[in-house]
Amino acid sequence: GGPRRLLLVSNSTLHGGGYLSHCQQHIKSFLGEKVKRVLFVPYALHDRDAYARTAREKFESLGYGLDSIHESCDPVEAVRKSEAIFIGGGNTFRLLKALYDNSLIQEIRKRVLEDGIPYMGSSAGTNVATISINTTNDMPIVYPPSLQALGLVPFNINPHYLDPDVKSTHMGETREERIRQYHEEPNTPPVLGLREGAMLLVEGDKATLQGVTGARLFLRGKKPTEHEPGTDFSFLLIDSNLQNL
C-alpha cells in the first residue's frame, strides 16, 4: 500500500501541441521509474482501438508499456493486476456508465486508495476521479446508473474551465453561472475549475495546482477565488462540509 497518488489533468491536448505533450514531464515524474506498464481505460470514446493506439504511442515514447482495458477479457482482473491506471477523456457519461457496467468502481477505488497505485486522469478521466460527474461539461448521451463517481477526492472538478469572454455577444450561461446553479443545491461539495493546461497533483493528503494556467475555486455560498500554479489545495482533501468554512 501507500498514500493515494493522483494526477488530474484538465485536458489531453493543449492548443499547438500533440496528445499529452503539455504534461509529459509531469507524467514522467508522477509515474517515475517503478511503474513499467500503465493500464489505459478508453471507455470515454467510441473508437476504443484508435484511442488505445494514440495513448500507447505516447506512453511508449515516454518509456512505459500500455495495456488497454478494452482488450482484456476480464477488466476487473486487469485492474487488480495494474501498476498504474490512466483514464482518458471523451464523454463523461459514456465513461462512467462503462465503469459501472464492468463493475470497476470499487476495484479502481481499492487499487488507488488502499494499494496506492498511481491514477492519472485527463478531462472525463479527471471528472470520474471526483465525488460525482455533476459538474462535467458533457451531454448525457447515455444513462449511467448513478452520477456518483470514483470518489478519489472529496470534491468536484470542472475540467476545461472557461472564463467569460467579455467581447462575446453570446447570451447563454457562463461556466461560472452553471457551477453557481449546482451550488444552489444543498450539501454540494467544492468545485475546482481547472483551465486548459492546468492539473492537480495529489500525493497523500497534499494537493498542489500544477501546469501553466491557474484555477478557479468555487465554494458553496462564497465568491469564487482565483489561484495560480503552485497553490496548495490540501484543505480540499479534508472530507467535511467545506461549504461551512
Beta strands, then each sheet from edge to edge (+ up, - down):
strand 1: 5-9
strand 2: 37-41
strand 3: 65-68
strand 4: 85-87
strand 5: 119-122
strand 6: 156-158
strand 7: 191-194
strand 8: 198-203
strand 9: 206-211
strand 10: 215-218
strand 11: 225-227
sheet 1: 3+ 2+ 4+ 5+ 1+ 8- 9+
sheet 2: 6+ 7+ 10- 11+
end
